[in-house]
Amino acid sequence: MPAQRTVAPESTAVRVALWRAMHVQVDEPPHVLEDEIGLELVAPGENWRRRPDMGKNATSGFRAGVVARARFVEDLVAERFADVVRQYVILGAGLDTFAQRHPELAAGMRVFEIDQYGPQEWKRHRLSELGHSVPEWLRMVPVDFEADEDWWERLVEAGFDPDRPAVLASTGVSMYLSKDAVADTLAKAAKTAPGSAFAMTFLLPPETVAAGGEQPRHPIRFRSCFTAEEMLQLARESGFREVRHLSTADLTERYFAGRPDGLRPEVGESFLLATT
């Protein structure tokens, strides 16, 4: 392990946690996801909603996208749990609170949260301060990605059984990785037992989205984007048996249809759903 590391959550994880809480506080019900535990973890102070990245209207599309992708993954976990899948792996877990919000479901599984050493140490400490225990079924798996530690090896060492099916999820991560790193993630995820599912978000190239009639408003330049067909082909080459693309429109129809407030996700982020 490195001698020095930052013991704090990533700024992107904090923003996601606050957007999830904002959805509950400022958007009309029904709420796609109800999560204010992340807000409790961050404890940003009374004026947090005055942050430039917390504008109610300016960030509504990003906020909607964050809660939609979380809801999709958690629906997938519940669906596969009914099919007797008992392992759930969250890659780049950040301030995810599935284990705290759904203990009745999570306790029947093994939940693995993979993240950097420092942010994970900070999260464990804050959970303890707030009275949230880390039960035996919740495995926090620290990985030093900057030192090229193998997350698959660390996952197996933490008790993951590669011979049993699992749900693996990676949301809001691939766009920060190189295309080679995304390919490596897919190759490792494809090693899971038959009947496993891997859900990963990815960004479409801006010119592709703009050609569809809408211009994405991503505030920064990301490291990688993929067309839907590029991502599907990459997943096939990695060894997945079935691959499927779910677009922003698919998630909008699933979780936002008929809303009187017009809330919907920002265009450009899609899901890969791949099964072994």
N, C-alpha and C positions, 0 to 999 in steps of 0.2 A: 504494500500500500504506500502511496506517496507520503512524504514526510509532512507536507503542508497541503491543506485543501480548504476550500471555502465552505464553512458550515452554514449554509443558507440555501433557501430554495431558489431555483432559477427564476429570473424575472418573467419569463414566459409562463411558467407554472403558476406564479402569483396572479398574473393577469387572467389566466383561464379560471382560476378559483374565484376571483372577484366577478368575472362575467357570469359564472354560474349562479352566484348569489344575487347578482343584479336581476337576472331573469325572474327570480322569485319575488324580488322587491318592486320592480318597476313594470314588468310585463303583465298583461291580463291573463287570468286563468282561462282554460286549464294550462298548467305549466308542464312543459315537456319533461323537465327534470327538476326535482326539488332538492337542492343541495346548498346549504349555508354552513356546513361544517368546515369547508375549505376557508370560508371567510373567518371563522373562529380560529383556525390554525394561523392564518396570516396576521390577524389582529392589526389591521392597517390604520386604526384610529378613526375618529368620528367623521373626518372630512374626506374619506377615501373616494366617495362618489364624485368629488370635484377634480379628481385626477384627469388629465387631458385624454387618457385612453378609456375613460369611463362615461363619456357622454351618452346619454340615453338614446338619442336618435342617431348620432354619428356612428355608434358601434353596434347598432341593433342587429345588423346582418352577421357580424362576427360572433356576437353573443348567441344568436340563434343557431349558428353553425356549431358552436362549442357544445351547446346542450343537446343538439340533434345527434352529433356523433357519439356522445356519451350514452344517450338513450338507446341508440342503435346497438352498441356493443352490449349494454346491460340486458337488452331484450334478447340478444343472441345467447348470452350466458344462461339466462333463464330457460330459453328454449332448449339448449343443449343439455342443461341440467335434467330436464324432463326425459332426455334420451340417455341418461345415466353417465354424462360426462362430468367428471369430478375434479378437474384441474383447470385453473384459470390463471393465465400469465399476462401481466400488464407490463409492456415494454415502455420504458420512459414514464414511470408511474406518476412522477411529480406529486401533486397534491390530490390525487384521486382518492375518493372517499367511499368507494363501493363497499368495502369491508365494514365501515362504520354505519352506513345507511341501510345495508341489507344483511345484518348478522344472521338472520334466520336462514337465508339462502347460503351465504358464504360459509357458515359453520358446517355445512354438509359437503364442503369442498376443501381443496387446498388452493389458496390464493397466493400467487407469487408476484410481488412488486419489484421490478428491476429498475434501478436508478443509480446515479452517481453516489459515491460514499458520503460526501458532505451534505447534500440536500436530504439524503435518506436519514442520516444521523439527526439532522435538525427536525425532520418530520417525526421521527420516533420520540424525540424529546418533547415536542409540542403535543403529541397525542397523549403522552403520559401526564403532562401538565393539565390537560383538559379532562382527564379521567377516562380516556379511551385506552384500554389495555391492548397489547399486541398478543392475541391468543396463539396457541400452537398452530392452528390451521392457517394463520397469516404469516407467510415467509417473506421477509424483506431481504432482497438479494442485492447487495452493493456490488457495483461493477465500475471499474475505472476505464471508461471508454477512451479517454485521452491516452492511456497507456496500452491501448489495444487489448485489454483483457477480453477473453471470450465469454460473452454472456451465456452462451449455451452450456459451457462447462460449469460456470458458477450456478446456473439454474439446476442442473442435475445434482451438483454437490449439495444444494439446498433441499433436496428431497423430491424434485420433479421426476416422475417416472416416464421416460420416453416411450415405453411400451404400452402406455394407456392413453386414450384420446384426451384432448385438451382443447380449450379455446385460448387463443393468443390474440392480443390486441395491441396495436400501435397507432395512436391517434395524435395528430399534430406534431409528428416527429420526422417523417421521411423528407419533408421539404428542407430540413436543416442538414441532411446528410448528402454525401456525394452519391452519384448513381451506382458506383461500385459498392458503397456501403449498404445501399438499399438492396442491391442484388445479393449481398452476403446475408442480410437479415432474412430475405426470402428463402435462401438456400437452407439456413439453419431452421427456420420455422417449418419448412417442408419435411424435416426429419421426424416430425411428430408422428404418432401412431395413426393408422387408418381411422377415419371418422373424426379427425381433428379439424378445427376451423381456424383460419387466420384472417382477421379483419384489420386492414390498414388504410389510413387516409393518405391521399397524395394530391398534389396540386396539378391541375391541367396547365399547359403553357398559356400565358396570357393572350397570345394571338389566336389560339384556338377558341378560348372563351369569347373574345371580342367578336370573332367571326359568327358566333351564335346569336349575336344581337345585344350582348351585355358586356360591359367593361369591368373586370375585377378591380377592386380597390385595395389590393394587398399593399400595406404600408412600407414593406421592405423587400429587398431582392433576396430571394431564397436560393439555396444551392442547387436544387433539382426540381424539375417538373417532368411529367410524363403525359403523353396522350393516353387515352383509355386503352387503345390497342397495344401500345408499347408496354403498359403495365401488365395487361393480361398475358402478353407473350412472354414477358419476363417471369411471371408466376408459373406459366406452363413449363418453361425451360428449367425452372428451379425444382420441378418434380411434383407440383400439385396436380391432383386428378381432375378437379373441376374449378373453374375460375369464373367470377362474375363481377361486373362493374355496376356500381350504384352511383348515380349522378346526384348533383345537388337537387335536381328536379324530383328525383325519386324520394329523397328524404323530405323534401318540402311536401309532397303529396302524402307521405306517411304520417308526418307529425304536425303539419301546419295548415292543412286544408281546412277552409271554412273559418279561419280565425278572423274576428271582426277588426282586430288591430293591424292586420296585414303583415305581421311579423313573419319573416322567412330568412333562411340562411343566405349569406353572401355567395355569389356564384364562384365556381372555380375549384372547390375542394370536393373530391370524390372518394368513394370507398372501393377498395379491392376486397372481395370476399372470396377466399380460396380454401378449398377443402382437400384433405389427403385421402 
